[in-house]
Amino acid sequence: MSTASLDRARVAELLFTCAEGRRRDSGYRVTGDAVLTAAHVLKGAVSVDVRFEPDLPGEWTTTAVSWSADAASDIAVVTVTPRPDEPALPPARFGRIRARAAQLPVQAVGFPRWKLRADRVDPLAEGTGSTATRYRDSAHVVGSVAVLSQWRERTLEVVVSARPAPLAPENNGAVSPWEGMSGAALWAEDRIVGVVTTHHLGDDLGILTAARFDLALDGLDPDRRVLLRELLSVPEQSAQLPDVVPAPDQGDEEFADRYRGFMARTLDRFEFFGVGPHGITRRHRFATGYVPLTVSRRDPRDEAIVTAGIRADQALGNRSRALVRGVAGSGKSTLLRWLGFRAARTPSETGEPAPVPFVLELARFEGGRPPSLHELIAPVLRPEMPEGWIRRMLAAGRVLLLLDGLDEIPPRERMHIEEWVEEHVEAHPGTRCIVTTRPSIVAEQWWADRDFQQYDLLSMSRHSIDEYVHGWHEAARADQPGTASGDEIRKELTHCERQLLITLSNRSALRGMSANPLLCGLLCALHLERGEHLPESRKQVYDDALELLLVRWPHLRRRYRAREGGERNGGFAPASDTVSEPPLRYEGMLKLLQRIAFWLVLNRQLVLTPELARRRVESSIIGLRGDVDPDRCCDIWPTKAGSYANCRTAPSSSYTVPSATTSPRRRRSTRTTSRCCWTTPTSRSGMTWWSWRAPMPAHQNGSSCYGSCWRVAGPNPATATPCTCSPPPSWSRPTSSRSRPGTRPTYGSSSTTPWPS
């Protein structure tokens, strides 16, 4: 930004004498005999002294001759007497701001209270009566104005790049560190566009409010307008002032339209889980049945206070920064794609240029380091992109960043994401950013400190569940051919839909599960596969779901691919590498997943890198089958496992394994589970299930436990050693022979309970 027209010698410090005493504010000498300032600072003033270049060798002071203030616009002009033999000053130039979506770089110079300083005293002069002199230094404030902010107040919201610290209590009761900045002229390039007037107490310390000069000029009565024209050398109407908001480049707009159209087509897809034949993942357009989700805003001052649910697009549509929290399977990734799709497809309601969305799946970036926005442009579009297009979009405040899966980044790598986000939102405050994560996984306070409003993704309502079930079966009906058999299948699907809705309305446990979009799709698939019958309990639902994912669907896919391969090969059987048998049978794969899931819970991990995943498989397949290839087990997760692994693949990516997210209170209760106590195993569905309890608080130092338990030493449960301490009176001693000291517990599913009260 050019500073040629902002002249230090014309920056003024105004000293007011009033009944309450003396105070000071800022101003700017726009002509030889006129100083521009704010109107409210002149209230009650008896006399005004104007200093230029204060506390510098060229300092000079003059007394105001008169002043004219307009309380409505909060702009005033103080008339002064020029110095004798002073050369004529060229008048400062003014500009207007057109109501167009843009981010305007601005600057101002003033004398705020937080710049109060004291001269250093020479140590050699001690004892000579020398004392420190207090003074206010100047503050050159550089920031930006988002043009469409505060249009109801008809003022400018100035976001400064460096905000001051709050004042200490002993600072004479000043309410704001910006006291004294009022009256400073606000510059955009080489033209004055406003006057700094106030800092609202409810705003961040990095936000100031300025009065718009163009609106003030239009709002004056005819007599004052004539006086202002004479004093400031401005035209009669603001429309005659030059527009300081740069007009969008035609080439930029053409490419923005092309990019937004490409993103709208790319993002217009989501998955109805299990609706495809044989469990093969299929994508559907949002118009085919996507159910909009709802969010509630959480009060950062009190985690227990939440607002009523509102549709996500309405709550987040105009939000500049938001952190959306949701449990596994609640639809966070799909929500971000939907928001990006709507932003790319929907034109701006105000007629201004629409935003350009960038969707970043954070788990895909090695080391948690997102690339530059230029690299996120599709390669097919990059040759057409004008030079500097992204930089201009950022400056205009049109970029929408949608960051998915913050919790999927290892904790040590999240700092790279935070640095990347901070660089973009601080350098370009008009940039919008929405981030998704699971609750209580990331340092949410870091995001709250940077004005990210926290939202909770709510479960689906009963009406939304009905819409989801209808959309799922409608998509299944659309897959059927237009033949007599297809018509018959569509009738069966309609009957199946009605029966499922009746089942969900009559069984509260299943209705609670169906409030999660992923589990709702799973229930639809199970209900169809099991002949319109669902198990009675949640545990049985999970058992049947695992059998469907690990046995039924892989078997159907192998048959389908064998038939397709045979048709392509002229009726001959396909090659052996085309349709391969799974590396483990159902029981073996289930035990393998249980062991890995137990290790993840024990070590409080959510993400497995490919190298770590292979090592965990190698150590977990011991005793299952001697000829299992760990690489094949790792490869089957992202390609065939479905929702039980929920993996995402990318170069050098990580495997993400979902786990139930607990509340902060429950998480505090179970945070010491790396030292756990084993209890009695139970037999369910022909398998041994081991449960473990969180230890008493004293168990953290190994001083309190109870007999017939196992103390886990290190991250590997295979190294568990028995302890021989006495049982607390409130806990029952396990009676199973499998949990006696001297025998090692088998691997299996685990569940936690909080410490007993």
C-alpha positions in Angstrom: 0.0 0.0 0.0 1.4 3.4 -1.0 1.9 5.9 1.9 3.0 8.8 -0.3 -0.1 10.9 0.6 -0.1 10.2 4.3 2.3 12.8 5.5 3.7 12.6 9.0 4.1 16.4 9.3 0.3 16.7 8.8 -0.7 14.2 11.6 -2.2 16.2 14.4 -2.5 15.7 18.2 -5.5 17.6 19.5 -5.5 18.8 23.2 -8.9 19.7 24.5 -9.7 21.9 27.5 -13.1 21.2 29.1 -14.8 21.4 32.4 -13.5 17.9 33.4 -9.9 18.8 32.6 -7.7 18.1 29.6 -7.8 15.2 27.2 -6.3 14.4 23.8 -7.3 12.8 20.6 -6.1 12.6 17.0 -6.6 14.3 13.7 -5.2 15.1 10.2 -4.5 18.4 8.5 -6.3 18.1 5.2 -5.7 21.7 4.0 -3.6 24.6 5.2 -6.3 25.8 7.6 -8.5 22.7 8.3 -7.9 19.6 10.5 -10.2 16.6 10.1 -11.2 14.8 13.4 -14.2 13.1 15.1 -17.2 15.1 16.3 -17.6 13.5 19.7 -14.2 14.5 20.9 -15.2 18.2 20.7 -18.2 17.7 23.0 -17.8 20.2 25.9 -14.5 21.6 24.7 -13.7 25.2 25.7 -10.5 25.5 23.7 -8.5 23.2 21.4 -4.8 23.2 20.9 -3.4 21.4 17.9 0.1 20.0 17.9 2.0 18.8 14.8 5.1 16.5 15.0 4.7 16.3 18.9 7.8 15.8 20.9 10.0 16.0 17.8 12.5 18.8 16.8 10.0 20.2 14.3 7.1 20.4 16.8 4.7 23.4 16.5 1.4 24.2 18.2 -1.5 26.4 17.2 -4.9 27.2 18.8 -8.0 26.4 16.9 -9.9 29.3 15.6 -13.3 27.5 15.3 -14.7 24.1 14.7 -17.8 22.6 13.0 -19.1 19.2 14.0 -21.8 16.9 12.6 -23.0 14.6 15.4 -25.0 12.3 13.1 -21.9 11.2 11.1 -19.4 11.9 13.9 -17.1 13.9 11.6 -15.8 17.4 12.5 -13.4 20.0 11.0 -11.2 22.2 13.2 -10.0 25.5 11.7 -6.4 26.6 12.5 -4.1 29.4 11.5 -1.2 28.4 9.3 2.3 29.3 10.2 3.7 32.5 8.7 5.6 32.1 5.5 4.4 28.5 5.3 4.1 27.2 1.7 0.7 26.3 0.5 -0.3 22.7 1.3 -2.0 20.6 -1.4 -5.4 19.4 -0.2 -5.8 15.8 0.9 -7.8 13.7 -1.5 -11.0 11.8 -0.5 -12.6 8.7 -1.9 -15.9 6.8 -1.6 -16.5 3.1 -0.9 -18.9 1.3 -3.2 -21.0 -1.5 -1.5 -19.3 -4.4 -3.1 -17.8 -7.6 -1.5 -14.2 -6.7 -1.1 -11.4 -6.4 1.5 -9.9 -3.0 1.4 -6.4 -2.4 2.8 -6.4 0.7 5.1 -4.1 2.6 7.5 -4.3 5.4 10.0 -1.9 7.3 12.4 -3.0 8.4 15.9 -2.1 8.7 19.5 -3.9 5.9 21.5 -3.4 5.4 25.3 -1.6 2.1 24.9 1.2 4.0 23.3 1.9 5.9 26.6 5.6 5.8 27.3 8.2 7.2 29.7 11.7 8.6 28.8 14.6 6.7 30.1 16.6 8.4 32.8 20.4 8.5 32.5 21.8 6.4 35.4 24.7 9.0 35.7 22.1 11.7 36.3 20.6 10.1 39.4 20.5 12.4 42.3 20.5 15.5 40.1 16.7 15.9 40.2 16.2 14.4 36.8 12.9 12.5 36.4 11.3 10.5 33.6 8.9 12.3 31.2 5.7 10.5 30.2 4.4 11.0 26.7 2.2 9.3 24.0 4.0 8.0 21.0 2.3 7.6 17.6 0.7 4.4 16.4 0.7 3.6 12.7 -2.2 1.2 12.4 -2.4 -1.0 9.3 -5.3 -3.3 8.7 -8.2 -4.0 6.4 -11.9 -3.2 6.0 -14.5 -5.8 4.9 -16.7 -3.5 2.9 -20.0 -5.3 3.7 -19.5 -5.3 7.4 -21.7 -3.0 9.6 -23.9 -1.8 6.8 -26.8 -1.2 9.2 -24.7 1.1 11.4 -23.3 2.6 8.2 -19.7 2.6 9.5 -16.5 0.8 8.6 -15.1 -2.2 10.6 -11.3 -1.8 10.7 -9.5 -5.1 11.5 -5.9 -4.1 12.5 -3.0 -6.5 12.0 -1.5 -6.0 15.6 -3.9 -5.6 18.5 -2.8 -4.1 21.9 -3.0 -5.8 25.2 -5.7 -4.8 27.7 -4.9 -1.9 29.9 -3.8 -2.5 33.5 -6.3 -1.5 36.2 -4.2 1.4 37.4 -4.5 3.2 34.0 -6.8 5.9 35.4 -9.9 3.9 34.7 -9.6 4.1 30.9 -12.1 1.9 29.3 -10.1 1.1 26.2 -6.4 1.0 25.1 -7.6 2.8 22.0 -8.6 5.9 23.9 -7.0 8.9 22.0 -7.2 7.2 18.6 -10.5 8.9 17.8 -10.2 11.4 15.0 -7.4 9.7 13.1 -8.0 9.9 9.3 -8.5 6.4 7.7 -6.6 6.0 4.4 -7.2 3.6 1.5 -4.2 3.9 -0.8 -3.8 7.7 -1.3 -7.3 8.8 -0.3 -9.1 9.5 3.0 -12.3 7.3 3.2 -13.2 7.9 6.9 -12.4 8.9 10.4 -11.7 6.5 13.3 -14.4 7.1 15.9 -14.6 4.4 18.5 -13.7 1.0 19.8 -16.8 -1.0 20.8 -16.3 -2.7 24.1 -17.9 -5.9 22.8 -15.4 -6.1 19.9 -12.0 -7.6 19.9 -9.1 -5.3 20.7 -8.0 -5.7 17.1 -11.2 -4.1 15.7 -12.0 -0.4 15.4 -15.0 1.5 14.0 -14.6 4.4 11.6 -17.2 6.8 10.2 -17.5 6.8 6.4 -16.7 10.2 4.8 -18.9 9.6 1.7 -22.0 8.8 3.7 -21.3 11.8 5.9 -21.1 14.1 2.9 -24.4 12.9 1.5 -26.1 13.2 5.0 -25.2 16.9 5.6 -27.8 19.6 5.2 -27.2 22.0 2.3 -25.6 24.8 4.4 -23.1 22.5 6.1 -22.3 20.8 2.8 -21.3 24.2 1.4 -19.1 24.9 4.4 -17.5 21.5 4.1 -16.8 22.0 0.5 -15.0 25.3 1.2 -13.0 23.8 4.1 -12.0 20.5 2.6 -12.1 21.1 -1.2 -14.5 18.2 -1.9 -17.3 17.9 -4.5 -20.9 18.5 -3.7 -22.0 14.8 -3.9 -20.1 11.6 -2.8 -20.9 10.1 -6.2 -18.3 12.5 -7.7 -15.6 11.1 -5.5 -13.5 8.3 -7.0 -14.3 4.7 -5.9 -11.4 3.2 -3.9 -12.8 -0.4 -4.1 -11.1 -2.0 -7.0 -13.4 -3.3 -9.7 -13.2 -7.0 -10.3 -11.1 -8.0 -13.3 -13.1 -9.5 -16.1 -10.6 -12.3 -16.5 -10.8 -13.0 -12.7 -14.6 -13.2 -12.8 -14.6 -15.5 -15.8 -12.2 -17.9 -14.1 -14.0 -17.7 -10.8 -17.3 -18.7 -12.5 -15.5 -21.6 -14.2 -13.8 -22.7 -11.0 -17.1 -22.5 -9.0 -18.9 -24.5 -11.6 -16.2 -27.1 -11.5 -16.4 -27.3 -7.7 -20.2 -27.5 -7.8 -20.0 -30.5 -10.0 -17.2 -32.1 -8.1 -18.7 -31.6 -4.6 -22.3 -32.6 -5.6 -22.0 -36.2 -4.3 -22.6 -38.0 -1.1 -23.0 -41.6 0.0 -26.0 -43.5 1.2 -24.2 -46.2 3.1 -25.0 -49.7 1.9 -27.5 -48.7 -0.8 -25.3 -50.0 -3.6 -25.5 -53.6 -4.8 -23.2 -56.0 -2.9 -22.2 -53.1 -0.6 -20.2 -51.4 -3.3 -19.8 -47.7 -2.5 -21.8 -45.4 -4.7 -22.1 -41.7 -4.9 -25.4 -39.8 -5.2 -26.2 -36.2 -5.9 -27.4 -34.0 -3.0 -30.7 -33.5 -4.7 -31.5 -37.2 -4.6 -32.1 -37.2 -0.8 -29.5 -35.5 1.3 -31.0 -34.6 4.7 -29.7 -31.2 6.0 -28.2 -31.5 9.4 -28.7 -29.1 12.4 -26.1 -27.5 14.7 -26.3 -25.7 18.0 -24.0 -22.9 19.0 -22.0 -23.4 22.2 -21.3 -20.5 24.6 -17.5 -20.3 24.9 -17.9 -18.9 28.5 -20.0 -21.9 29.6 -19.8 -25.3 27.9 -23.2 -26.2 29.4 -25.0 -23.5 27.6 -26.1 -24.3 24.0 -28.5 -22.7 21.7 -31.5 -24.4 20.0 -30.7 -26.3 16.8 -30.7 -24.5 13.5 -30.0 -25.7 10.0 -26.3 -25.9 9.4 -26.4 -23.8 6.2 -28.3 -21.0 8.0 -26.0 -21.1 11.0 -22.7 -21.3 9.1 -23.7 -19.6 5.8 -22.4 -16.2 6.8 -20.2 -17.2 9.7 -16.6 -16.1 9.2 -14.9 -18.7 11.4 -16.5 -21.8 13.0 -15.4 -25.0 14.6 -18.0 -27.8 14.1 -17.8 -30.7 16.5 -19.5 -34.0 15.9 -19.1 -37.7 16.8 -18.0 -40.4 14.4 -20.5 -41.0 11.7 -22.5 -37.8 12.4 -21.9 -36.5 8.8 -19.2 -33.9 9.3 -17.4 -34.6 6.0 -20.6 -34.7 4.1 -21.7 -31.4 5.7 -18.6 -29.6 4.6 -19.0 -30.9 1.0 -22.6 -29.7 1.1 -21.6 -26.3 2.3 -18.9 -26.1 -0.4 -21.4 -27.2 -3.0 -24.0 -24.6 -1.9 -21.3 -21.8 -1.8 -20.1 -22.8 -5.3 -23.6 -23.1 -6.9 -25.6 -20.4 -5.1 -25.1 -16.8 -6.4 -24.7 -14.1 -3.8 -28.1 -12.8 -2.5 -26.7 -9.2 -2.5 -25.6 -9.4 -6.2 -22.0 -9.3 -5.1 -19.4 -11.8 -6.4 -19.9 -15.2 -4.8 -17.3 -17.0 -2.7 -14.8 -19.5 -4.0 -14.7 -22.6 -1.8 -11.6 -24.8 -1.1 -12.3 -28.2 0.6 -9.3 -29.7 2.4 -9.4 -33.3 3.7 -6.6 -32.8 6.3 -5.8 -36.5 6.6 -4.5 -36.5 3.0 -1.6 -34.2 3.7 1.6 -35.7 4.8 2.9 -34.3 8.0 -0.2 -32.3 8.6 1.1 -29.6 6.2 -1.6 -28.4 3.7 -0.3 -27.2 0.4 -0.7 -23.7 -1.0 -4.1 -22.8 -2.4 -2.6 -22.7 -5.8 -1.9 -26.4 -5.6 -5.5 -27.1 -4.6 -6.7 -25.9 -7.9 -7.5 -28.9 -10.2 -4.6 -29.5 -12.7 -7.1 -29.3 -15.5 -7.9 -25.7 -14.5 -4.5 -24.3 -13.6 -3.4 -23.4 -17.2 -6.5 -21.1 -17.4 -6.0 -19.4 -14.0 -4.9 -15.7 -14.3 -1.7 -14.8 -12.7 -2.3 -13.7 -9.1 -5.9 -14.8 -9.1 -5.8 -16.5 -5.7 -4.1 -13.5 -4.1 -6.8 -11.2 -5.4 -9.5 -13.5 -4.2 -8.0 -13.5 -0.7 -7.7 -9.8 -0.7 -11.3 -9.4 -1.7 -12.4 -11.7 1.1 -14.0 -14.2 -1.3 -12.1 -17.4 -0.2 -14.0 -20.0 1.8 -11.8 -22.6 3.5 -13.5 -25.9 4.5 -11.1 -28.0 6.6 -12.3 -31.6 7.3 -11.0 -34.0 9.9 -8.9 -32.0 12.3 -9.0 -34.8 14.8 -7.5 -37.2 12.2 -4.2 -35.4 12.3 -1.7 -36.7 14.9 -1.3 -34.3 17.8 2.3 -33.6 17.0 1.4 -32.5 13.5 -1.6 -30.3 14.3 0.7 -27.3 14.9 1.3 -27.2 11.2 -2.4 -27.0 10.5 -2.8 -24.3 13.1 0.1 -22.3 11.7 -1.3 -22.6 8.1 -4.8 -21.5 9.3 -3.4 -18.6 11.3 -1.3 -17.3 8.4 -4.4 -17.2 6.1 -6.9 -15.7 8.5 -4.5 -13.1 9.9 -3.0 -12.0 6.6 -6.5 -11.9 5.1 -9.1 -11.3 7.8 -12.0 -11.5 5.3 -11.2 -15.2 4.6 -13.9 -17.5 5.9 -12.9 -20.8 7.6 -15.0 -23.7 8.8 -13.3 -26.7 10.5 -14.7 -30.0 11.6 -13.5 -32.3 14.4 -14.7 -34.8 17.0 -15.4 -33.4 20.4 -12.6 -33.2 23.1 -9.9 -34.4 20.7 -8.2 -31.1 19.7 -7.1 -28.1 21.7 -10.4 -26.2 21.1 -9.2 -23.2 23.2 -6.6 -22.3 20.5 -9.4 -22.0 18.0 -11.6 -20.0 20.4 -8.8 -17.5 21.0 -8.9 -16.8 17.2 -12.6 -16.1 17.2 -13.7 -19.5 15.9 -17.3 -19.9 17.1 -18.0 -23.5 18.4 -20.9 -25.5 17.1 -22.1 -29.0 18.0 -23.5 -31.1 15.2 -26.8 -32.5 16.5 -28.4 -35.9 16.0 -31.1 -36.3 13.4 -34.6 -35.5 14.5 -37.4 -38.0 13.9 -38.5 -36.1 10.9 -35.0 -36.2 9.5 -34.7 -39.9 10.2 -37.9 -40.5 8.2 -36.5 -38.4 5.3 -33.2 -40.3 5.4 -34.9 -43.7 5.3 -37.1 -42.5 2.4 -34.1 -41.2 0.5 -32.2 -44.4 1.1 -34.9 -46.6 -0.3 -35.6 -44.1 -3.1 -32.0 -44.4 -4.2 -32.3 -48.2 -4.1 -35.4 -48.1 -6.2 -33.7 -45.8 -8.7 -31.0 -48.5 -9.2 -33.5 -51.1 -10.5 -34.0 -51.6 -14.2 -37.2 -50.7 -16.0 -38.3 -54.3 -16.4 -41.0 -56.4 -14.8 -38.6 -57.8 -12.3 -37.4 -54.3 -11.5 -40.9 -53.2 -10.9 -41.4 -56.1 -8.5 -38.2 -55.2 -6.6 -39.3 -51.6 -6.3 -42.6 -52.7 -4.7 -40.7 -54.8 -2.3 -38.4 -51.9 -1.4 -41.5 -49.7 -0.8 -42.9 -52.3 1.6 -39.5 -52.6 3.3 -39.3 -48.9 3.8 -42.8 -48.8 5.5 -41.9 -51.7 7.8 -38.6 -50.1 8.8 -40.2 -46.9 9.7 -42.7 -48.8 11.9 -39.9 -50.7 13.5 -38.0 -47.6 14.3 -41.0 -45.8 15.8 -41.8 -48.8 18.1 -38.2 -49.6 19.3 -36.5 -46.7 21.1 -33.1 -48.3 21.1 -33.0 -48.6 17.3 -34.5 -45.2 16.9 -31.6 -43.8 19.0 -29.1 -45.5 16.8 -30.8 -44.2 13.6 -30.2 -40.6 14.7 -26.6 -41.1 13.5 -26.6 -40.9 9.6 -24.0 -43.6 9.2 -25.8 -46.0 11.6 -29.1 -45.1 10.0 -27.8 -46.2 6.6 -26.4 -49.4 8.3 -29.9 -50.2 9.7 -31.5 -49.7 6.3 -29.0 -52.1 4.8 -29.4 -54.7 7.6 -33.2 -54.5 7.5 -33.1 -55.2 3.7 -30.5 -58.0 4.0 -32.2 -59.7 6.9 -35.6 -59.9 5.2 -37.2 -56.9 7.0 -36.0 -58.0 10.5 -33.7 -56.2 12.9 -32.1 -57.7 16.0 -33.4 -56.8 19.4 -30.4 -55.2 21.0 -27.7 -52.8 20.0 -25.0 -55.5 20.6 -26.8 -57.9 18.2 -27.1 -55.1 15.6 -23.3 -54.6 15.7 -22.7 -58.3 15.5 -24.9 -58.6 12.4 -23.3 -55.5 10.9 -19.8 -56.9 11.2 -21.0 -60.2 9.6 -22.5 -58.2 6.8 -19.3 -56.1 6.3 -16.8 -58.9 6.7 -18.6 -61.9 5.2 -21.8 -61.2 3.3 -20.8 -58.2 1.2 -17.2 -59.4 0.4 -18.6 -62.8 -0.7 -21.2 -61.1 -3.0 -18.5 -58.8 -4.4 -16.2 -61.7 -5.2 -19.0 -63.5 -7.0 -19.9 -60.3 -8.9 -16.3 -59.7 -10.0 -15.8 -63.3 -10.9 -18.9 -63.1 -13.1 -17.8 -59.8 -14.6 -14.3 -61.1 -15.2 -15.7 -64.3 -16.8 -17.7 -62.2 -19.2 -14.7 -60.1 -20.2 -12.6 -63.2 -20.7 -15.1 -64.9 -23.1 -16.7 -67.1 -20.5 -13.4 -68.4 -18.9 -12.7 -67.9 -15.2 -10.8 -64.8 -14.3 -7.2 -64.8 -13.3 -6.4 -65.7 -9.7 -5.2 -62.2 -8.8 -8.5 -60.7 -10.0 -10.7 -62.2 -7.4 -8.7 -63.1 -4.3 -9.8 -64.8 -1.1 -9.7 -62.6 2.0 -6.5 -63.0 4.1 -8.5 -64.2 7.1 -11.8 -65.7 7.7 -14.5 -63.9 9.6 -13.5 -65.0 13.1 -9.8 -64.3 12.4 -10.5 -60.8 10.9 -12.7 -60.0 13.8 -10.1 -60.9 16.4 -7.5 -58.9 14.4 -9.7 -55.8 14.5 -10.4 -56.3 18.2 -6.7 -56.5 19.0 -5.9 -53.4 17.0 -8.9 -51.5 18.4 -7.9 -52.4 21.9 -4.4 -51.1 21.3 -5.8 -47.9 19.9 -8.1 -47.4 23.0 -5.3 -48.3 25.3 -2.9 -45.8 23.8 -5.6 -43.2 23.1 -4.9 -43.1 19.4 -7.2 -42.3 16.5 -4.8 -42.5 13.5 -2.5 -45.3 12.3 0.2 -44.4 9.7 0.8 -47.2 7.1 4.0 -48.2 8.7 2.5 -48.4 12.2 -0.5 -50.2 10.9 1.7 -52.9 9.3 3.6 -53.3 12.6 0.4 -53.6 14.6 -1.0 -56.2 12.2 2.3 -58.2 12.4 2.1 -58.3 16.2 -1.7 -58.9 16.3 -1.9 -61.9 13.8 0.2 -64.0 16.1 -1.8 -67.1 16.9 -4.4 -66.5 14.2 -2.9 -67.9 11.0 0.7 -68.4 10.1 0.7 -67.4 6.4 -1.2 -64.1 6.7 0.4 -61.3 4.7 0.2 -58.0 6.8 0.2 -55.9 3.6 -3.0 -57.6 2.4 -4.7 -57.1 5.8 -3.7 -53.4 5.6 -4.9 -53.1 2.0 -8.3 -54.6 2.7 -9.3 -51.9 5.2 -9.7 -49.0 2.7 -11.0 -51.1 -0.1 -13.4 -53.7 1.4 -14.0 -53.1 5.0 -16.7 -50.5 4.8 -17.6 -48.6 7.9 -15.9 -50.8 10.4 -12.5 -49.2 9.5 -13.7 -46.0 7.9 -10.3 -45.6 6.2 -9.3 -42.9 3.8 -6.6 -43.5 1.3 -4.1 -41.0 -0.1 -0.4 -40.9 -0.8 1.4 -41.4 2.5 -2.0 -41.2 4.3 -3.0 -42.6 7.6 -5.6 -45.2 8.6 -8.3 -43.6 10.7 -10.2 -45.9 13.0 -13.4 -44.4 14.6 -14.1 -44.8 18.2 -17.0 -43.7 20.4 -16.4 -40.1 21.6 -17.1 -39.5 25.2 -17.9 -36.3 27.0 -15.2 -34.3 28.7 -16.5 -35.5 32.1 -16.5 -39.2 31.0 -13.1 -38.7 29.4 -11.7 -37.5 32.7 -13.0 -40.5 34.4 -11.3 -43.0 32.1 -8.1 -41.1 31.2 -5.9 -43.6 33.2 -7.0 -46.7 31.3 -3.5 -47.4 30.2 -3.2 -49.1 33.7 -6.4 -51.2 33.6 -7.9 -54.0 35.6 -9.4 -57.0 33.9 -12.6 -58.6 35.1 -14.6 -61.7 34.3 -14.8 -62.7 30.6 -18.2 -63.5 29.2 -19.1 -65.6 26.2 -21.2 -63.9 23.5 -21.9 -65.3 20.1 -19.3 -68.1 20.6 -16.5 -65.6 21.4 -14.8 -64.5 24.6 -15.4 -60.9 25.5 -13.1 -59.3 28.1 -14.2 -56.2 29.9 -12.0 -54.0 32.0 -12.6 -51.4 34.6 -10.8 -48.1 35.1 -8.7 -48.3 38.3 -9.3 -46.3 41.5 -7.4 -43.0 41.5 -4.8 -44.4 43.9 -4.1 -47.1 41.3 -2.2 -44.5 39.2 0.7 -44.9 41.6 0.2 -48.6 41.9 -0.9 -48.5 45.5 -4.5 -49.6 45.3 -6.0 -52.4 43.2 -7.9 -55.6 43.9 -7.1 -59.2 43.7 -7.5 -61.4 40.6 -6.8 -58.5 38.3 -4.2 -57.6 35.7 -2.0 -54.6 35.6 -1.0 -53.7 32.1 2.7 -52.8 31.9 3.4 -50.7 28.8 1.4 -50.4 25.6 1.3 -54.1 24.9 -1.5 -55.9 26.8 0.4 -59.2 26.2 2.9 -58.1 28.9 0.1 -57.8 31.5 1.2 -59.0 35.0 -1.1 -60.1 37.8 -1.2 -58.0 41.0 -2.0 -59.3 44.4 -3.6 -56.4 46.2 -6.8 -56.4 48.2 -10.2 -55.6 46.7 -12.1 -52.5 47.6 -15.3 -53.3 49.5 -17.5 -51.7 46.8 -16.1 -54.0 44.0 -16.9 -57.7 43.6 -14.0 -60.1 43.1 -14.1 -61.8 39.7 -15.0 -65.5 39.9 -14.0 -66.8 36.5 -11.1 -69.1 36.5 -9.8 -67.4 33.4 -9.0 -64.2 35.4 -7.0 -65.9 38.2 -3.5 -64.7 38.7 -1.1 -66.7 36.8 -3.2 -66.8 33.6 -3.1 -64.3 30.8 -6.3 -62.8 29.5 -7.3 -63.3 25.9 -7.8 -60.4 23.5 -11.4 -59.2 22.9 -13.8 -56.4 23.0 -13.4 -53.9 25.9 -15.7 -51.4 27.6 -14.9 -48.8 30.1 -16.7 -47.7 33.3 -16.0 -44.6 35.2 -14.4 -44.8 38.7 -16.9 -45.9 41.3 -18.2 -43.1 43.4 
